[in-house]
Amino acid sequence: MIPMVCIVGRSGTGKTTFIERLVPELKGRGYRVAVIKHTDKDVDWDRPGKDSWRLAKAGSDEVILSTPRRVLANTLLGDHLTFDQSLRFVGGDYDLLVVEGFHETPLPKIEVHRRELGQELVSDKHGLMAVITDEKLSLGAPQFAWDDAKGVVDLIVRKMLSSGNAIDVGLFVNGQPVSLTPFIAEMIASTVQGMVSPLKGVGEVRDIDLWVREKPK
């Protein structure tokens, strides 16, 4: 799976603002970055009367709008997705996934803290990767100033991106991600790549997307 780090903190601490500083620093070092942000608000980018809106109203489970600069996906859901379910919407061609919210997930966490909102952190102090703060706290985790995105990225690279397998494999079964040992991941990758490479017209294999589902009877 893609390495993931979760940015958490109380409402109003500036989690999104800090991610805005984090992403350019990562991009400047050549990393491809994706972001998942959780919100309780119902957001709709579509406008009534537009073709994509009409297709969604007609009952299409998903409408993909391809434009010259971006691709927009409108997926109709019955309820909130869990974090694991949300991961299925993230492609595999990224070096790091930055998650805002979803503080209940067992991911490495960086907490954004402001003195005026109180000293109590929302995450387990023993599970913190780092804290972004405007005051000195009694913690064992590294602490960084608000303008030190470089220092935070240095930590992320050292802890999460500087080592690991050359091949990344993500597996979802029935909508849930499955944890893979390095041996199993390598075995899946080499087996699928070995079957796909000789196929006519494939060319150089850089990444493979494969899905299997049972068709309705």
N, CA, C and O of each residue as an XYZ file, in Angstrom:
868
protein
N       0.835     -1.204      0.000
C       0.000      0.000      0.000
C       0.873      1.258      0.000
O       2.033      1.233      0.410
N       0.285      2.346     -0.468
C       0.972      3.629     -0.469
C       1.245      4.053      0.978
O       0.363      3.905      1.823
N       2.436      4.573      1.289
C       2.665      5.133      2.625
C       1.662      6.242      2.920
O       1.356      7.057      2.050
N       1.152      6.270      4.150
C       0.113      7.229      4.516
C       0.457      7.917      5.828
O       0.969      7.287      6.752
N       0.174      9.207      5.905
C       0.325      9.960      7.136
C      -0.944     10.758      7.364
O      -1.504     11.333      6.431
N      -1.394     10.789      8.608
C      -2.673     11.415      8.958
C      -2.424     12.727      9.699
O      -1.740     12.747     10.722
N      -2.976     13.814      9.181
C      -2.867     15.130      9.817
C      -4.128     15.357     10.648
O      -5.230     15.416     10.103
N      -3.970     15.484     11.955
C      -5.118     15.607     12.853
C      -4.988     16.873     13.698
O      -3.951     17.537     13.699
N      -6.056     17.188     14.410
C      -6.053     18.355     15.291
C      -7.467     18.843     15.514
O      -8.398     18.441     14.816
N      -7.612     19.705     16.486
C      -8.924     20.263     16.772
C      -9.386     21.169     15.630
O      -8.579     21.662     14.843
N     -10.687     21.375     15.560
C     -11.254     22.263     14.547
C     -10.682     23.667     14.724
O     -10.659     24.199     15.834
N     -10.229     24.257     13.640
C      -9.700     25.613     13.696
C      -8.213     25.714     13.934
O      -7.672     26.819     13.981
N      -7.529     24.572     14.088
C      -6.089     24.635     14.337
C      -5.293     24.934     13.074
O      -4.156     25.399     13.161
N      -5.868     24.676     11.901
C      -5.164     24.975     10.662
C      -4.580     23.758      9.977
O      -3.495     23.824      9.399
N      -5.302     22.637     10.042
C      -4.805     21.396      9.421
C      -4.643     21.561      7.908
O      -3.612     21.198      7.342
N      -5.673     22.112      7.264
C      -5.606     22.289      5.812
C      -4.510     23.282      5.437
O      -3.805     23.078      4.449
N      -4.359     24.349      6.210
C      -3.313     25.332      5.950
C      -1.937     24.693      6.012
O      -1.075     24.981      5.182
N      -1.727     23.823      6.996
C      -0.426     23.180      7.093
C      -0.194     22.211      5.933
O       0.920     22.110      5.420
N      -1.249     21.496      5.520
C      -1.100     20.590      4.371
C      -0.747     21.387      3.117
O       0.004     20.913      2.265
N      -1.296     22.609      3.008
C      -0.949     23.480      1.882
C       0.543     23.793      1.844
O       1.100     24.029      0.771
N       1.192     23.797      3.003
C       2.636     24.031      3.066
C       3.410     22.728      2.843
O       4.505     22.724      2.280
N       2.813     21.626      3.298
C       3.483     20.333      3.227
C       3.594     19.827      1.789
O       4.644     19.336      1.372
N       2.504     19.952      1.042
C       2.455     19.377     -0.308
C       3.500     19.995     -1.248
O       4.197     19.243     -1.929
N       3.643     21.327     -1.319
C       4.670     21.882     -2.215
C       6.083     21.441     -1.856
O       6.922     21.255     -2.738
N       6.347     21.276     -0.562
C       7.676     20.820     -0.143
C       7.935     19.403     -0.621
O       9.035     19.090     -1.076
N       6.930     18.547     -0.519
C       7.059     17.175     -1.020
C       7.191     17.160     -2.541
O       8.033     16.451     -3.093
N       6.353     17.948     -3.213
C       6.395     18.001     -4.675
C       7.745     18.528     -5.168
O       8.265     18.066     -6.184
N       8.303     19.495     -4.444
C       9.586     20.047     -4.819
C      10.714     19.034     -4.755
O      11.752     19.210     -5.393
N      10.514     17.977     -3.988
C      11.523     16.918     -3.886
C      11.247     15.759     -4.847
O      11.949     14.748     -4.836
N      10.209     15.925     -5.679
C       9.946     14.923     -6.706
C       8.944     13.858     -6.329
O       8.770     12.895     -7.076
N       8.273     13.995     -5.185
C       7.294     12.994     -4.762
C       5.912     13.320     -5.337
O       5.509     14.479     -5.425
N       5.206     12.260     -5.722
C       3.809     12.407     -6.138
C       2.922     12.225     -4.910
O       3.060     11.248     -4.175
N       2.005     13.181     -4.692
C       1.237     13.240     -3.457
C      -0.258     13.242     -3.750
O      -0.712     13.934     -4.661
N      -1.021     12.473     -2.986
C      -2.483     12.518     -3.029
C      -2.982     12.893     -1.634
O      -2.317     12.620     -0.635
N      -4.156     13.520     -1.574
C      -4.743     13.951     -0.296
C      -6.171     13.436     -0.199
O      -6.943     13.548     -1.150
N      -6.520     12.872      0.953
C      -7.909     12.548      1.279
C      -8.331     13.441      2.436
O      -7.676     13.465      3.477
N      -9.415     14.170      2.257
C      -9.938     15.037      3.318
C     -11.336     14.578      3.688
O     -12.184     14.375      2.819
N     -11.572     14.418      4.974
C     -12.891     14.001      5.454
C     -13.700     15.221      5.871
O     -13.177     16.129      6.519
N     -14.979     15.241      5.498
C     -15.882     16.302      5.925
C     -17.259     15.719      6.198
O     -17.673     14.752      5.557
N     -17.960     16.307      7.146
C     -19.331     15.890      7.449
C     -20.348     16.634      6.583
O     -21.539     16.324      6.617
N     -19.882     17.613      5.809
C     -20.783     18.390      4.965
C     -21.016     17.668      3.639
O     -20.120     16.997      3.124
N     -22.208     17.807      3.097
C     -22.544     17.226      1.806
C     -22.194     18.232      0.722
O     -22.843     19.272      0.608
N     -21.178     17.935     -0.072
C     -20.685     18.838     -1.105
C     -21.082     18.296     -2.472
O     -20.929     17.104     -2.736
N     -21.586     19.154     -3.332
C     -22.000     18.736     -4.672
C     -21.394     19.700     -5.690
O     -21.745     20.879     -5.720
N     -20.469     19.189     -6.537
C     -19.842     20.045     -7.526
C     -20.698     20.180     -8.784
O     -20.457     21.059     -9.611
N     -21.697     19.306     -8.925
C     -22.513     19.319    -10.133
C     -23.601     20.389    -10.039
O     -23.987     20.795     -8.942
N     -24.096     20.847    -11.203
C     -25.152     21.854    -11.230
C     -26.389     21.283    -11.919
O     -26.281     20.648    -12.968
N     -27.571     21.511    -11.327
C     -28.803     21.014    -11.945
C     -28.940     21.472    -13.390
O     -28.695     22.634    -13.716
N     -29.338     20.535    -14.250
C     -29.533     20.845    -15.654
C     -28.354     20.498    -16.536
O     -28.522     20.313    -17.741
N     -27.138     20.403    -15.952
C     -25.964     20.028    -16.732
C     -26.056     18.553    -17.116
O     -26.737     17.768    -16.457
N     -25.350     18.187    -18.204
C     -25.426     16.816    -18.701
C     -25.015     15.800    -17.630
O     -25.673     14.774    -17.458
N     -23.924     16.091    -16.911
C     -23.458     15.153    -15.894
C     -24.483     15.006    -14.772
O     -24.660     13.915    -14.230
N     -25.160     16.106    -14.423
C     -26.208     16.071    -13.398
C     -27.386     15.223    -13.884
O     -27.949     14.439    -13.121
N     -27.753     15.385    -15.157
C     -28.877     14.628    -15.713
C     -28.572     13.129    -15.723
O     -29.455     12.316    -15.448
N     -27.324     12.759    -16.039
C     -26.952     11.345    -16.065
C     -26.965     10.740    -14.667
O     -27.349      9.585    -14.484
N     -26.540     11.533    -13.681
C     -26.594     11.045    -12.302
C     -28.039     10.890    -11.838
O     -28.378      9.912    -11.173
N     -28.895     11.861    -12.190
C     -30.307     11.786    -11.812
C     -30.998     10.619    -12.490
O     -31.973     10.084    -11.962
N     -30.504     10.216    -13.657
C     -31.098      9.086    -14.371
C     -30.804      7.763    -13.683
O     -31.432      6.749    -13.986
N     -29.832      7.770    -12.740
C     -29.573      6.559    -11.978
C     -28.190      5.965    -12.145
O     -27.907      4.909    -11.579
N     -27.305      6.624    -12.920
C     -25.950      6.094    -13.064
C     -25.252      6.089    -11.710
O     -25.254      7.096    -11.002
N     -24.655      4.958    -11.352
C     -23.985      4.857    -10.058
C     -22.753      5.746     -9.987
O     -22.360      6.187     -8.907
N     -22.149      6.007    -11.130
C     -21.001      6.912    -11.161
C     -20.965      7.617    -12.509
O     -21.194      7.007    -13.553
N     -20.674      8.918    -12.466
C     -20.530      9.714    -13.679
C     -19.121     10.306    -13.679
O     -18.740     11.016    -12.748
N     -18.354     10.012    -14.722
C     -17.006     10.548    -14.867
C     -17.044     11.683    -15.882
O     -17.453     11.488    -17.027
N     -16.621     12.856    -15.463
C     -16.569     14.011    -16.354
C     -15.113     14.297    -16.684
O     -14.339     14.692    -15.811
N     -14.739     14.097    -17.943
C     -13.372     14.307    -18.394
C     -13.264     15.661    -19.074
O     -13.938     15.919    -20.070
N     -12.415     16.522    -18.534
C     -12.213     17.861    -19.073
C     -10.753     17.991    -19.521
O      -9.948     17.101    -19.249
N     -10.403     19.084    -20.203
C      -9.015     19.243    -20.648
C      -8.002     19.275    -19.502
O      -6.840     18.924    -19.707
N      -8.416     19.688    -18.300
C      -7.450     19.832    -17.209
C      -7.638     18.850    -16.064
O      -6.716     18.659    -15.271
N      -8.801     18.222    -15.955
C      -9.027     17.356    -14.800
C     -10.109     16.341    -15.102
O     -10.853     16.459    -16.076
N     -10.176     15.340    -14.240
C     -11.244     14.338    -14.308
C     -12.028     14.418    -13.008
O     -11.451     14.349    -11.924
N     -13.344     14.562    -13.117
C     -14.214     14.647    -11.951
C     -15.084     13.401    -11.891
O     -15.675     12.999    -12.892
N     -15.161     12.793    -10.711
C     -15.975     11.596    -10.527
C     -17.097     11.903     -9.547
O     -16.846     12.338     -8.423
N     -18.325     11.678     -9.972
C     -19.494     11.871     -9.122
C     -20.061     10.487     -8.813
O     -20.739      9.885     -9.646
N     -19.779      9.994     -7.616
C     -20.203      8.655     -7.210
C     -21.328      8.773     -6.191
O     -21.161      9.413     -5.152
N     -22.462      8.165     -6.479
C     -23.601      8.241     -5.574
C     -23.455      7.190     -4.481
O     -23.217      6.016     -4.764
N     -23.599      7.621     -3.236
C     -23.406      6.735     -2.085
C     -24.659      6.722     -1.223
O     -25.437      7.675     -1.206
N     -24.831      5.628     -0.517
C     -25.949      5.551      0.407
C     -25.606      6.136      1.760
O     -26.495      6.533      2.512
N     -24.310      6.192      2.077
C     -23.887      6.659      3.394
C     -22.413      7.054      3.310
O     -21.786      6.942      2.257
N     -21.869      7.522      4.446
C     -20.454      7.848      4.528
C     -19.605      6.630      4.184
O     -19.945      5.506      4.554
N     -18.510      6.853      3.483
C     -17.531      5.797      3.292
C     -16.637      5.720      4.521
O     -16.327      6.738      5.141
N     -16.228      4.517      4.864
C     -15.188      4.379      5.870
C     -13.863      4.798      5.241
O     -13.775      4.971      4.026
N     -12.844      4.957      6.060
C     -11.548      5.319      5.511
C     -11.042      4.240      4.553
O     -10.533      4.555      3.477
N     -11.178      2.973      4.938
C     -10.729      1.878      4.083
C     -11.445      1.899      2.738
O     -10.823      1.655      1.704
N     -12.736      2.186      2.739
C     -13.488      2.266      1.487
C     -13.029      3.450      0.633
O     -13.006      3.365     -0.594
N     -12.667      4.546      1.286
C     -12.192      5.728      0.564
C     -10.895      5.451     -0.179
O     -10.631      6.057     -1.217
N     -10.081      4.536      0.347
C      -8.790      4.238     -0.268
C      -8.938      3.687     -1.678
O      -8.023      3.816     -2.492
N     -10.078      3.076     -1.976
C     -10.279      2.501     -3.304
C     -10.320      3.571     -4.397
O     -10.140      3.261     -5.575
N     -10.554      4.829     -4.012
C     -10.632      5.905     -4.989
C      -9.271      6.540     -5.258
O      -9.150      7.426     -6.104
N      -8.256      6.087     -4.541
C      -6.910      6.630     -4.722
C      -6.125      5.711     -5.651
O      -5.997      4.516     -5.385
N      -5.605      6.262     -6.730
C      -4.799      5.468     -7.645
C      -3.494      5.024     -6.992
O      -3.124      5.516     -5.926
N      -2.812      4.103     -7.632
C      -1.591      3.565     -7.058
C      -0.333      4.336     -7.400
O       0.735      4.040     -6.866
N      -0.438      5.328     -8.288
C       0.755      6.001     -8.785
C       1.131      7.206     -7.919
O       1.349      8.303     -8.434
N       1.207      6.997     -6.603
C       1.578      8.070     -5.685
C       2.617      7.550     -4.701
O       2.649      6.365     -4.372
N       3.465      8.464     -4.241
C       4.497      8.107     -3.270
C       4.011      8.262     -1.836
O       4.511      7.597     -0.929
N       3.024      9.151     -1.632
C       2.530      9.407     -0.277
C       1.073      9.837     -0.336
O       0.677     10.609     -1.210
N       0.285      9.332      0.596
C      -1.103      9.765      0.761
C      -1.202     10.542      2.068
O      -0.928     10.010      3.144
N      -1.596     11.811      1.960
C      -1.796     12.654      3.136
C      -3.284     12.645      3.467
O      -4.117     12.960      2.617
N      -3.612     12.285      4.693
C      -5.004     12.152      5.122
C      -5.325     13.261      6.118
O      -4.621     13.424      7.115
N      -6.386     14.025      5.852
C      -6.849     15.021      6.826
C      -8.122     14.513      7.474
O      -9.089     14.181      6.790
N      -8.116     14.455      8.793
C      -9.248     13.879      9.510
C      -9.054     12.388      9.686
O      -7.923     11.903      9.725
N     -10.167     11.652      9.793
C     -10.108     10.204     10.022
C      -9.151      9.887     11.173
O      -8.333      8.972     11.075
N      -9.262     10.659     12.271
C      -8.299     10.508     13.354
C      -8.378      9.158     14.050
O      -7.484      8.798     14.815
N      -9.469      8.394     13.781
C      -9.604      7.086     14.420
C      -8.776      6.013     13.718
O      -8.662      4.899     14.229
N      -8.200      6.322     12.567
C      -7.423      5.328     11.834
C      -6.073      5.104     12.510
O      -5.510      6.035     13.085
N      -5.546      3.877     12.449
C      -4.251      3.581     13.088
C      -3.074      3.967     12.194
O      -2.159      3.168     11.993
N      -3.093      5.176     11.664
C      -2.023      5.649     10.796
C      -1.032      6.486     11.593
O      -1.379      7.002     12.655
N       0.191      6.627     11.102
C       1.112      7.592     11.720
C       0.478      8.975     11.699
O      -0.044      9.405     10.671
N       0.521      9.669     12.825
C      -0.203     10.928     12.948
C       0.733     12.101     13.228
O       1.686     12.007     14.002
N       0.416     13.197     12.566
C       1.035     14.486     12.855
C      -0.081     15.403     13.312
O      -1.019     15.670     12.562
N       0.019     15.887     14.545
C      -1.062     16.719     15.080
C      -0.706     18.198     14.973
O       0.413     18.615     15.273
N      -1.699     18.978     14.535
C      -1.565     20.431     14.456
C      -2.186     21.014     15.728
O      -3.348     20.751     16.039
N      -1.403     21.803     16.454
C      -1.816     22.289     17.776
C      -1.644     23.805     17.863
O      -0.660     24.368     17.383
N      -2.633     24.450     18.492
C      -2.537     25.880     18.774
C      -2.764     26.123     20.261
O      -3.669     25.551     20.870
N      -1.933     26.974     20.827
C      -1.978     27.238     22.264
C      -3.341     27.752     22.715
O      -3.830     27.356     23.772
N      -3.967     28.642     21.916
C      -5.227     29.254     22.361
C      -6.389     28.277     22.390
O      -7.428     28.573     22.981
N      -6.231     27.094     21.749
C      -7.303     26.100     21.753
C      -7.122     25.038     22.830
O      -7.892     24.080     22.890
N      -6.110     25.200     23.682
C      -5.910     24.259     24.788
C      -4.778     23.293     24.510
O      -4.426     23.044     23.357
N      -4.204     22.745     25.585
C      -3.040     21.884     25.453
C      -3.394     20.424     25.212
O      -2.528     19.656     24.791
N      -4.623     20.016     25.460
C      -5.000     18.614     25.301
C      -5.023     18.243     23.820
O      -5.710     18.878     23.020
N      -4.264     17.208     23.468
C      -4.214     16.763     22.083
C      -5.340     15.768     21.806
O      -5.847     15.121     22.723
N      -5.726     15.652     20.537
C      -6.816     14.742     20.194
C      -6.305     13.323     19.944
O      -7.093     12.377     19.942
N      -5.013     13.164     19.735
C      -4.453     11.841     19.446
C      -3.646     11.315     20.628
O      -3.272     12.066     21.529
N      -3.389     10.026     20.604
C      -2.603      9.384     21.638
C      -1.172      9.913     21.590
O      -0.510      9.826     20.556
N      -0.702     10.455     22.698
C       0.627     11.051     22.730
C       1.723     10.042     22.404
O       2.779     10.407     21.886
N       1.468      8.770     22.710
C       2.489      7.744     22.469
C       2.525      7.300     21.007
O       3.491      6.672     20.574
N       1.486      7.620     20.249
C       1.438      7.199     18.853
C       1.724      8.326     17.876
O       1.555      8.159     16.668
N       2.159      9.477     18.391
C       2.386     10.637     17.540
C       3.706     10.526     16.791
O       4.727     10.123     17.350
N       3.662     10.893     15.515
C       4.879     10.990     14.727
C       5.539     12.357     14.942
O       6.765     12.463     14.983
N       4.712     13.401     15.079
C       5.220     14.750     15.301
C       4.059     15.665     15.684
O       2.893     15.305     15.526
N       4.396     16.849     16.189
C       3.390     17.861     16.523
C       3.826     19.188     15.902
O       4.987     19.587     16.002
N       2.872     19.861     15.258
C       3.095     21.216     14.746
C       2.483     22.156     15.779
O       1.274     22.110     16.003
N       3.278     22.996     16.404
C       2.778     23.746     17.553
C       3.417     25.125     17.660
O       4.519     25.361     17.164
N       2.696     26.029     18.322
C       3.220     27.364     18.579
C       3.676     27.522     20.031
O       3.897     28.639     20.497
N       3.814     26.399     20.742
C       4.341     26.426     22.102
C       5.061     25.109     22.384
O       4.814     24.105     21.716
N       5.944     25.118     23.367
C       6.679     23.913     23.732
C       5.795     23.025     24.595
O       5.238     23.477     25.596
N       5.667     21.742     24.198
C       4.833     20.790     24.915
C       5.699     19.710     25.557
O       6.804     19.426     25.095
N       5.181     19.115     26.624
C       5.896     18.035     27.312
C       5.583     16.720     26.620
O       4.742     15.945     27.077
N       6.266     16.482     25.519
C       6.028     15.295     24.710
C       7.349     14.692     24.274
O       8.369     15.377     24.194
N       7.314     13.382     23.991
C       8.491     12.732     23.453
C       8.593     12.856     21.953
O       9.663     12.645     21.382
N       7.475     13.202     21.296
C       7.454     13.306     19.838
C       8.146     14.593     19.378
O       8.135     15.593     20.095
N       8.747     14.569     18.185
C       9.356     15.793     17.644
C       8.330     16.905     17.501
O       7.173     16.648     17.168
N       8.750     18.141     17.752
C       7.864     19.297     17.647
C       8.439     20.287     16.640
O       9.642     20.548     16.622
N       7.552     20.837     15.794
C       7.980     21.731     14.730
C       7.170     23.015     14.770
O       6.008     23.025     15.175
N       7.809     24.100     14.340
C       7.102     25.375     14.230
C       6.207     25.359     12.995
O       6.347     24.512     12.113
N       5.285     26.318     12.956
C       4.305     26.375     11.866
C       4.937     26.562     10.496
O       4.410     26.082      9.493
N       6.067     27.261     10.454
C       6.684     27.547      9.165
C       7.776     26.541      8.786
O       8.529     26.766      7.839
N       7.857     25.439      9.525
C       8.933     24.466      9.284
C       8.422     23.247      8.513
O       8.575     22.114      8.968
N       7.817     23.479      7.348
C       7.369     22.355      6.522
C       8.553     21.515      6.069
O       8.434     20.299      5.924
N       9.697     22.158      5.844
C      10.888     21.425      5.423
C      11.301     20.401      6.478
O      11.624     19.260      6.145
N      11.292     20.803      7.742
C      11.663     19.875      8.805
C      10.711     18.710      8.914
O      11.135     17.580      9.160
N       9.416     18.971      8.733
C       8.415     17.904      8.804
C       8.593     16.928      7.638
O       8.496     15.714      7.818
N       8.854     17.463      6.450
C       9.059     16.584      5.291
C      10.346     15.779      5.449
O      10.401     14.617      5.047
N      11.376     16.384      6.027
C      12.600     15.623      6.318
C      12.267     14.405      7.174
O      12.773     13.310      6.929
N      11.413     14.601      8.180
C      11.012     13.506      9.070
C      10.208     12.456      8.316
O      10.452     11.259      8.469
N       9.245     12.898      7.497
C       8.416     11.963      6.731
C       9.274     11.134      5.778
O       9.096      9.920      5.670
N      10.187     11.783      5.101
C      11.061     11.066      4.165
C      11.908     10.041      4.914
O      12.030      8.894      4.485
N      12.482     10.456      6.021
C      13.346      9.550      6.794
C      12.572      8.362      7.357
O      13.066      7.234      7.345
N      11.355      8.615      7.850
C      10.573      7.569      8.512
C       9.796      6.692      7.536
O       9.588      5.509      7.804
N       9.359      7.262      6.395
C       8.382      6.571      5.559
C       8.780      6.368      4.109
O       8.302      5.430      3.472
N       9.647      7.223      3.567
C       9.867      7.207      2.128
C      11.284      6.832      1.703
O      11.535      6.642      0.513
N      12.207      6.723      2.640
C      13.600      6.499      2.262
C      13.955      5.033      2.095
O      15.046      4.714      1.622
N      13.051      4.133      2.476
C      13.323      2.706      2.351
C      12.043      1.990      1.962
O      10.974      2.596      1.885
N      12.164      0.702      1.718
C      10.993     -0.094      1.359
C      11.185     -0.779      0.025
O      12.207     -0.601     -0.637
N      10.185     -1.572     -0.369
C      10.280     -2.316     -1.620
C      10.192     -1.382     -2.822
O       9.549     -0.333     -2.772
N      10.855     -1.792     -3.903
C      10.800     -1.009     -5.139
C       9.431     -1.118     -5.802
O       9.057     -0.256     -6.597
N       8.675     -2.180     -5.478
C       7.357     -2.409     -6.061
C       6.300     -2.277     -4.964
O       6.438     -2.849     -3.883
N       5.245     -1.514     -5.258
C       4.146     -1.340     -4.302
C       2.930     -2.093     -4.818
O       2.579     -1.968     -5.991
N       2.285     -2.872     -3.964
C       1.116     -3.661     -4.339
C      -0.019     -3.335     -3.379
O       0.150     -3.404     -2.162
N      -1.179     -2.978     -3.929
C      -2.379     -2.764     -3.119
C      -3.431     -3.786     -3.489
O      -3.688     -4.010     -4.672
N      -4.042     -4.409     -2.503
C      -5.050     -5.439     -2.746
C      -6.306     -5.124     -1.938
O      -6.241     -4.913     -0.727
N      -7.458     -5.095     -2.630
C      -8.742     -4.906     -1.978
C      -9.599     -6.135     -2.265
O      -9.684     -6.581     -3.409
N     -10.228     -6.678     -1.238
C     -11.138     -7.807     -1.387
C     -12.470     -7.415     -0.761
O     -12.522     -7.064      0.417
N     -13.553     -7.472     -1.548
C     -14.880     -7.064     -1.093
C     -14.875     -5.638     -0.538
O     -15.557     -5.328      0.439
N     -14.088     -4.786     -1.189
C     -14.067     -3.379     -0.811
C     -13.156     -3.029      0.335
O     -13.062     -1.858      0.701
N     -12.471     -4.013      0.925
C     -11.617     -3.763      2.077
C     -10.155     -4.016      1.712
O      -9.852     -5.011      1.053
N      -9.235     -3.125      2.131
C      -7.819     -3.357      1.845
C      -7.298     -4.548      2.634
O      -7.694     -4.769      3.779
N      -6.417     -5.304      2.019
C      -5.820     -6.485      2.646
C      -4.340     -6.221      2.870
O      -3.624     -5.838      1.945
N      -3.888     -6.423      4.089
C      -2.478     -6.227      4.405
C      -1.650     -7.361      3.819
O      -1.998     -8.533      3.960
N      -0.554     -7.004      3.161
C       0.294     -7.991      2.510
C       1.696     -7.966      3.101
O       2.250     -6.896      3.352
N       2.264     -9.135      3.321
C       3.671     -9.208      3.702
C       4.523     -8.888      2.477
O       4.043     -9.038      1.353
N       5.767     -8.454      2.656
C       6.630     -8.185      1.496
C       6.754     -9.387      0.567
O       6.814     -9.217     -0.651
N       6.795    -10.600      1.121
C       6.922    -11.797      0.294
C       5.695    -11.988     -0.596
O       5.827    -12.247     -1.792
N       4.485    -11.860     -0.005
C       3.251    -12.033     -0.780
C       3.115    -10.934     -1.818
O       2.718    -11.202     -2.952
N       3.444     -9.683     -1.445
C       3.359     -8.573     -2.391
C       4.280     -8.807     -3.583
O       3.888     -8.588     -4.729
N       5.496     -9.249     -3.312
C       6.443     -9.520     -4.393
C       5.966    -10.673     -5.261
O       6.134    -10.640     -6.480
N       5.373    -11.690     -4.649
C       4.895    -12.844     -5.397
C       3.737    -12.450     -6.323
O       3.694    -12.865     -7.481
N       2.792    -11.639     -5.799
C       1.674    -11.179     -6.624
C       2.196    -10.335     -7.785
O       1.785    -10.519     -8.931
N       3.109     -9.404     -7.479
C       3.630     -8.512     -8.506
C       4.354     -9.283     -9.603
O       4.117     -9.046    -10.787
N       5.230    -10.201     -9.219
C       6.011    -10.931    -10.221
C       5.126    -11.858    -11.047
O       5.358    -12.032    -12.243
N       4.095    -12.465    -10.406
C       3.202    -13.371    -11.129
C       2.367    -12.618    -12.161
O       2.298    -13.024    -13.321
N       1.733    -11.527    -11.745
C       0.887    -10.753    -12.652
C       1.727    -10.109    -13.753
O       1.340    -10.119    -14.922
N       2.872     -9.552    -13.377
C       3.727     -8.932    -14.380
C       4.214     -9.956    -15.398
O       4.299     -9.663    -16.590
N       4.535    -11.160    -14.922
C       4.983    -12.208    -15.829
C       3.902    -12.643    -16.800
O       4.208    -13.018    -17.932
N       2.639    -12.602    -16.383
C       1.528    -12.979    -17.263
C       1.185    -11.863    -18.244
O       0.780    -12.131    -19.375
N       1.346    -10.610    -17.813
C       0.932     -9.471    -18.627
C       1.989     -9.071    -19.651
O       1.652     -8.702    -20.776
N       3.253     -9.139    -19.274
C       4.339     -8.646    -20.129
C       4.334     -9.230    -21.537
O       4.568     -8.482    -22.487
N       4.074    -10.562    -21.729
C       4.121    -11.112    -23.093
C       2.911    -10.761    -23.960
O       2.922    -11.028    -25.162
N       1.858    -10.160    -23.365
C       0.656     -9.885    -24.140
C       0.938     -8.869    -25.251
O       1.723     -7.938    -25.076
N       0.299     -9.065    -26.365
C       0.510     -8.223    -27.535
C       0.073     -6.779    -27.262
O      -1.021     -6.528    -26.756
N       0.945     -5.852    -27.606
C       0.620     -4.439    -27.484
C       0.847     -3.839    -26.116
O       0.590     -2.650    -25.925
N       1.321     -4.621    -25.151
C       1.487     -4.116    -23.785
C       2.681     -3.172    -23.683
O       2.571     -2.112    -23.065
N       3.802     -3.526    -24.265
C       4.995     -2.691    -24.173
C       5.620     -2.752    -22.800
O       5.476     -3.746    -22.088
N       6.320     -1.681    -22.421
C       6.974     -1.636    -21.108
C       5.929     -1.534    -19.998
O       5.050     -0.673    -20.041
N       6.031     -2.414    -19.012
C       5.077     -2.437    -17.902
C       5.598     -1.576    -16.760
O       6.614     -1.902    -16.147
N       4.903     -0.473    -16.471
C       5.270      0.398    -15.351
C       4.309      0.235    -14.176
O       4.729      0.262    -13.019
N       3.027      0.066    -14.468
C       2.051     -0.213    -13.416
C       0.906     -1.013    -14.020
O       0.645     -0.948    -15.221
N       0.230     -1.765    -13.165
C      -0.849     -2.645    -13.601
C      -2.059     -2.422    -12.687
O      -1.931     -2.468    -11.463
N      -3.219     -2.182    -13.277
C      -4.477     -2.135    -12.529
C      -5.286     -3.365    -12.921
O      -5.569     -3.580    -14.099
N      -5.655     -4.170    -11.932
C      -6.400     -5.400    -12.182
C      -7.565     -5.477    -11.220
O      -7.381     -5.314    -10.014
N      -8.765     -5.723    -11.731
C      -9.905     -5.946    -10.846
C     -10.660     -7.174    -11.298
O     -10.721     -7.488    -12.486
N     -11.234     -7.863    -10.328
C     -12.009     -9.078    -10.583
C     -13.302     -8.968     -9.800
O     -13.278     -8.730     -8.593
N     -14.438     -9.139    -10.477
C     -15.720     -9.109     -9.774
C     -16.664    -10.109    -10.406
O     -16.575    -10.405    -11.597
N     -17.562    -10.621     -9.599
C     -18.568    -11.561    -10.079
C     -19.693    -10.786    -10.745
O     -20.257     -9.869    -10.147
N     -20.023    -11.149    -11.977
C     -21.078    -10.470    -12.710
C     -22.462    -10.860    -12.182
O     -22.660    -11.982    -11.713
N     -23.419     -9.925    -12.261
C     -24.805    -10.281    -11.872
C     -25.337    -11.401    -12.759
O     -25.076    -11.433    -13.961
N     -26.075    -12.308    -12.159
C     -26.646    -13.436    -12.908
C     -28.067    -13.123    -13.346
O     -28.711    -13.952    -13.988
